[in-house]
Amino acid sequence: MASPTSIDLNYRVDGPPDAPVLVLSHALGLSLAMWDPQLERLTQVLRVVRYDHRGHGGSPVPPGPYTIEVLARDLIHLLDRLGLNRVSFCGLSLGGMVGMWIASNVPERIDRLVLCCTAARMLRPDDFAARARTVREHGMEA
């Protein structure tokens, strides 16, 4: 279900190869490193897949616009490349929106879904652009 416009995302896989898989999806303006503090504990019992959304961290920055569907299809493309058909998923903010899209549109790919500090819809384009500009100029603390 990946789209022809899907890209190869930057990602990391940690934990026992035979453990259940948990995908961690980060917030706007962050990267897979956001999950570093949780990694040691999680990888004791889970195989953890962390990735950077397009335009974030070490992933490519193709021309926009980026939609939640585009970001979700990028992740589906990654899961397909890794041979992962069904995963548990935890997403924060933007990452939660990606998880909701996948759970709503390809529910067979999601075993368990954890959504943190997220919303069911995106900000209006002007609001989103202003938030992205603030993050670029002043960091997530702003």
C-alpha positions in Angstrom: 0.0 0.0 0.0 3.0 2.3 -0.2 2.7 5.0 -2.9 5.0 5.5 -5.9 6.1 8.7 -4.1 7.2 6.9 -1.0 10.9 7.5 -0.1 13.5 5.5 1.8 13.4 6.8 5.3 16.3 6.9 7.8 15.6 4.3 10.5 17.0 2.2 13.3 16.0 -1.3 14.5 17.1 -2.3 18.0 16.3 -5.2 20.3 16.0 -9.0 20.0 15.3 -10.2 16.4 12.5 -12.5 17.6 10.7 -10.1 19.9 7.4 -8.4 19.1 7.9 -5.3 17.0 7.1 -1.8 18.3 7.3 1.2 15.9 8.0 4.6 17.4 6.9 7.6 15.4 8.2 11.1 16.5 6.7 14.6 16.7 7.1 17.5 14.4 10.6 19.0 14.3 12.2 16.0 16.1 13.9 12.8 14.9 14.1 9.2 15.9 16.6 10.3 18.6 13.5 11.6 20.5 13.0 8.0 21.7 16.6 7.5 23.0 15.6 7.7 26.7 13.1 4.9 26.4 15.2 2.6 24.2 17.2 0.7 26.8 14.1 -0.4 28.7 12.0 -1.1 25.6 14.6 -3.2 23.8 14.8 -5.6 26.8 11.5 -7.1 25.6 10.7 -5.6 22.2 12.2 -5.1 18.7 12.0 -1.4 18.3 11.8 0.4 14.9 12.4 4.1 15.0 12.4 6.2 11.9 12.6 9.9 10.8 9.6 11.3 8.9 10.5 12.8 5.5 11.9 16.2 6.1 13.2 15.3 9.5 16.4 13.9 11.0 18.4 11.9 8.5 15.5 11.3 6.0 15.4 12.9 2.6 13.7 16.3 2.2 11.8 16.1 -1.1 9.6 19.0 -2.2 6.2 19.3 -0.4 3.5 19.5 0.4 3.6 16.7 2.9 0.3 15.2 4.1 -0.4 12.7 6.8 -1.3 10.2 4.1 2.1 10.7 2.4 3.9 10.3 5.8 1.9 7.2 6.5 2.6 5.6 3.1 6.3 6.3 3.7 6.1 4.3 6.9 4.2 1.5 5.2 6.9 1.4 2.5 9.5 1.0 5.3 7.6 -1.7 7.0 7.3 -3.6 3.7 11.0 -3.3 3.1 11.6 -4.7 6.6 9.2 -7.5 6.0 6.9 -6.4 8.9 3.3 -7.0 8.2 1.7 -6.2 11.6 3.2 -4.1 14.3 2.5 -2.3 17.5 2.7 1.4 17.1 3.3 4.4 19.4 3.2 7.9 18.0 3.6 11.3 19.6 1.9 14.3 18.1 2.6 14.2 14.3 3.6 10.5 14.8 0.2 9.8 16.4 -1.5 11.3 13.3 0.4 8.9 11.1 -0.6 6.0 13.4 -4.3 7.0 13.2 -4.1 7.1 9.4 -2.6 3.7 9.2 -5.1 2.2 11.7 -8.0 3.8 9.9 -6.9 2.9 6.3 -4.9 -0.3 6.7 -6.0 -1.7 10.1 -4.5 -5.1 9.4 -1.0 -3.5 9.7 -1.6 -2.4 13.4 -1.7 -4.8 16.3 -1.8 -2.3 19.1 -2.0 1.5 18.9 -0.7 4.1 21.4 -1.4 7.7 20.6 0.2 10.5 22.7 -0.5 14.2 22.6 -2.0 14.1 19.1 -5.1 15.2 17.3 -7.4 13.7 14.7 -6.8 16.4 12.2 -4.0 18.7 11.1 -3.8 22.3 11.8 -4.9 24.6 9.0 -2.0 25.1 6.5 -1.3 28.7 7.8 -1.2 27.5 11.4 1.0 24.5 10.6 3.4 26.7 8.6 3.7 29.1 11.5 4.3 26.3 14.0 7.0 24.7 11.7 8.7 28.1 11.3 8.7 28.6 15.1 10.3 25.1 15.6 12.9 25.9 12.9 13.8 29.2 14.4 13.5 28.5 18.1 13.5 24.8 18.6 10.8 22.6 20.2 11.1 24.5 23.5 9.3 27.4 21.8 
